[in-house]
């Protein structure tokens, strides 16, 4: 049972490592913004997190697309 | 199997919900939901774009069947290999569901009960369909479901994490559909971008390299 829990958690970091690390960085930046900023900043941290995650998704998938394109090109050669 | 997952939720879930302070719980749960959701969303987008092959349930079923028949088991024997394969597969997927149930249950009040009831109803539905049909559920749009669930998990993750940091969302929970729309919109954009990045006809090749 615990092996299964462990493999699920590890899968998050190994299988989609870059995305997971990017998400953790976005969460840390959001936490820092909330901690360092005033009340006004605190009321926009959610939108900032949303924007960071959305950019992260597009960037990560764009990179995945480039990697796939490079693999296809080298396989065709 | 059900008992194993019930133990996970019953011990971890109840302990976490009753002991850990609410804002800390929302923060941790929000972060976990976002990580789980992004994983599902990414896979679903890659499948829609053709970079990762969409699950062919019929093929998977036939492959498993051939492997199990190769073990030379007769129908009147208890099939230990089949039992272990099914147990392992359902436990692995079920653990992810258990985490989601605990995460939604962390909202407090009757949230854990509601999340557990929801999971049980879904489980009964799937088991009932499996027993009634006796064949793989090939008509279920698995990738669309994964895409929708991924977008929702990400949205709840963002919502709760920001709440844990002291933010009050405009309209409170009414913001969640807006966040879901943002995730779905950007995911659609990502699928379009991926389709333009890969050369024409390269999708199938990309799956195999």
Interface residues (C-beta under 8 A of the other chain):
Chain A: X1 X4 X5 X7 X8 X11 X12 X15 X16 X19 X20 X23 X24 X27 X30 X31 X34 X42 X43 X44 X45 X46 X49 X50 X53 X54 X57 X58 X60 X61 X62 X64 X65 X66 X68 X69 X71 X72 X74 X75 X76
Chain B: X4 X7 X8 X31 X34 X35 X36 X38 X39 X41 X42 X45 X46 X49 X51 X91 X92 X95 X96 X99 X154 X158 X159 X161 X162 X163 X165 X166 X167 X168 X169 X175 X179 X182 X183 X186 X187 X189 X190 X193 X194 X197 X198 X199 X202 X205 X206 X208 X209
